[in-house]
Amino acid sequence: MSTTTLPSRDEIHAQDTWDLSSLFPTLPDWEASYQAAEAELPKLIAYKGKLGQDADTLLNWINEVENIVPMVSRLMVYGNLLSDGDTGNQANAAIKARGMGLAVRLRASIAFAEPELLALDAARLAELTAQRPELTRYAYYFNNLLRQKAHVRSSEVEELLAQANEPFNAPGTAYTVLANSDLKFGYATDSNGVKVEIGQGNINELLQSSDRQLRSSAFNQYADAFLSIKNTSAAIYTGKVQKTVFIARARRYADSLSMSLYPNNVPMSVYNNVIDACNRHLPIWHRYWDLRRRALKLDKMQACDIFAPLCDDLTVTYDQAVTWICDGMAPLGEDYVNVARAGLTHERWVDKYPNRGKRQGAYSSGTYGSKSYILMSYHANNGLMSMSTLAHELGHSMHSTLSKQTQPFLLHRYTLFAAEVASNFNQAMVRAYLQDLPEMRDNRNFQISLIEEAMRNFHRYLFLMPILSQWEHWAHQQIEQRKALMADAMGAKLAGLFAAGYGDSWDMDVAREGITWSQFNHLYSDFYVFQYASGIAAANALAANILAIPAASAERAQAVQNYLTFLKAGGAMDPLDALKLAGIDMSTSAPMDAAFGVLAGFVERLESLL
């Protein structure tokens, strides 16, 4: 019996890893920068009690913040990236912990600032801003701060909350180490008896195998590993929820969800629209599941069949993916494409391939003045899925790059609500390009694979994430109502939500599917998951708007410019307003319903192809 194992980090070619030397060439350079940044913190504290004195003092404070905070952020990001490449490396974990610890001390050093600014009234802030033209670019920051006045506490309380961030981060840190380093998933066995080591870097590939024995074995082994620590996971997640509920109460919010939405000025109605639309359109998913069941010649669907291929394997190398992505994004112009291509190739933004201990999932990360790095586990033999993931993360990275180029440090960070728009927009654009690629237009296998890529993406964003969001809301309500979160009840609640989404085509393994909540680090970012659904809706609407306009027209050029303006806005305006600049109104249910219209179209097209 043969066995396939994951490579160690040392076995991955340097060219296939991200280039962290652009952050710090060596660890001694990191250490020197750490010492320098630590020495700078007293400069920030020195402004305490002085921010309202005059316009020069306020401007000098902002300049100090925009000098020192990026230094600390750079240290923290380096440690995070270093550790995520190999979560079992304790030296890297120590660098990460020190960077995060310094960031906590930084937040404590500037905790006095917002209460002090809020002690000034709007008229005084406007007066100071008028005295120094350099301050006018921060008008949104000041206005947004004033809007949140009721939820900003005294400087003493804010300092205490900032200092508490370090212990408050413990649940997320514990989960990361447990799920990515300590937890062992064993081996999946295929129909020929070949054993394949399971890791966070290859579980998705295994679940996309045409070999049902391999898929089932991988799914069961992966789920069983999490079931074996269900009580520990429940305790860790309870700590995370208790932290969120505590902060919501400390900041005088009605509940955790309100606290999550309010800083971005997203009304509760937007959240309700997203969840309502996802539940109203579940019959589309029921139709899709039954189509898959029939195509796979199954009596009942199981969770291991969600990503089973419906056509012959399609191999897409990393280099081919880069070409297709850049060609698909060509409507955004040469400047956009040239930066993207450089990042995906010689500038080494991307940590490409799986290795033992590599952090699960995929993400884009970086800081002000740095490259916009991408972590993923690329698999050439899983059809178009790895290419799609790369396009998705590139959307985040280009969003970050453009916002950093356009906005000052205090205003460059876009909200989570806006983040998932840029990523899904890239996927929609590349998908549309490939659908009409002349050499592939009549290739049935390719077209089925393309729809499978779309359905897997829509499954994550318009099925799985809305279900997890409802579960997350329930979990927070349990703690808010001073009830306990117990592992079995958590699993039963999630399994019930899945059952409603699956319909009659399923044979559900309640325990193994119920433990899905413990497999997503996204749930450690408060109410992030619902924004995947709103993001894909806005993204598909934007892409459709641009592609519906003739390519050489002034109208197309203006639509592209509007979208780039949205990307460049960063955190300089409310996300709903930034999207309106690009032509999308997420305060209505229309974009969500349109997204499900796109989904229904994919199902109909797949039916005809099958």
C-alpha positions, 0 to 999 in steps of 0.5 A: 500500500503506497502513501502520499505525504505533504512536503515540509516547509523546507522542501518548498522552492523559495520561488514558490513562496512569498518574498518577505524580504521586502518587509524585513531582509533578515530576522535581525532587521526585524529585531532592530525595527522592533526595538526602534518602534518600541522606543517610539511609543512614548512619543504618542503618549506625550500628546495626551491631553493636548489634541484640542490645543491647536491645529498644529498639535492635532496635525503633528499627532496625526503625522506621528500616528501615520509614522509609528503605527505602520512600523508596528503593523509591519512588524506584526504582519511579518510575524503573522506571515512567517508563522502562517507558512508553518504554524508548527515552527515555534520560533516563528510563533514567538515572532508572531506573538511579540509582534501582536504584543507590541500592537496591543501596547501601541493600541493602549498608547493611543487609546486616549485619542478618540475620547479626547477628540470626542470631548471636543464638539463638532464645531471645534473640530471643524475650526481646527480643520479649517486652520490647517488645510492638511487636516481637511482630508481627515474630515471623514475620520472626524465625522465618523468618530463623532457619529460613534460618540455614544460608544466611545468610553473615557480615556481610562476605559479605552486604555483598559479595553486596548490593553485587554486585546492581548488576552482577548486574542487568546481564543483566536490564537488557540484555535489557529494553533489547534486547527493548523498545527496540533490537530492531526487528520490522519490519512484518507484512503482511495479505492485502490488502497492508496493512503493520502495524508490529510492537511489543511493545505489539501483537504479541499483538493481531496474533496474534489476527487472523482474517487468517492471512496477518497472523498468520503474517507477524507471528509470523515477523517477531517470531520472526526478530527474536529469531533475529537476535540469538540468540547475543547473547540466549544470552550475556545469559541465560547471564550471568543463570543464572551469577549465580543459580548463583553465589548458590546456591553462595555461600549453600550451597544444593544447586542454584538451584531449591532456593534459589528454593523454600526462602525461601518454605518451598515443598517441592520436592514442590510443584514436582514435583507441578506439573510432573508434573500438567502433563505427565500432562494433555498429552492434554487439550491434544492434544485441544484442538489437534485441535479448533482445527485442525478448526474453522479448517479446517487440515491442520496447526496452526502457532504462528500459529494458537494464538490465531486467533479461532474466532468473529466479532470481539468489541469490548470497550471499556476502560469496558465491561471495567471494568464487567464486572470490577467486577460480576464481583468483586461477591461480594468486597463493596463495599469491594473493588469501590469501591477497584478501580473507583477505581483503574481509572478516576479514580485512574489506576492503569493505563497503558492503551494501546500506544505505540512503545517501551513495555515488553512484557507487562503487570504490576502494580507499586508500593511501600509507601504508593503506588498499585498501578500497572498496565502493559498494552496494551489492545486493544478489538478482541481480544475478551475478552483485554484485559479478562481481562489487566486483571482479572488485573493488578487482582488483583495490585494489589488483593492489594498494596493490601490487604497494604499496608493490613494489614501493616507494611512488613517483612511486606507483600511477598507471595511469587511463589507467592501472587501468581499466585493473586489475579490468576487468581482475578479472571479466574475470577470475572469469567469465571463472571459473564459465562458466566451474564450473562442477555443473553449466556447464549444468545449463541453468539458471546459464549460461544465468545469467553469460552471462547477467553479462558479457553483462552488464559489456561490455555494461558499458565499450564498449557501454556506456563509449565510448558514454560518452567519445565522449560526453565529448570530444564534451563538452570540444570542445564547451568551447574550441571554446568559445561556451556555454554549455546549458542543452538542447543541452547537452541532445540532443547531448547525445541522438543522440549518443545513437540513433546511438548505439541503432539501430532500436529496440528502442523506445527512451525517448530523454529527459530522456536518454539525461540527462544521462550525469548528472548521472555519477561522472566519467565525473568529472575526465578528459577523464577517461571514454574512458579508461574503453574501453581500459581497458576491451580490454587489460584485456580480452586479458590478461585473455585469454592468461593466460587461454589458457596455460596449468595450470601446465606448465612453460609457464603459470607460466611465463604468470602469473608472467608477469601479476603480474609484470604489477601490481607491476610496479605501476607508475614506467613506462609508462602504454603502456610499462607496458602492453607490459611486460604483452604481450598486445600492446594497440598501435594497434587496435588488442586488441579492435577488439578482445574484440568485438570478445568476445562480439560477442561470448557472443551474439551468445551463448546467442542466442543459450541458448534462 
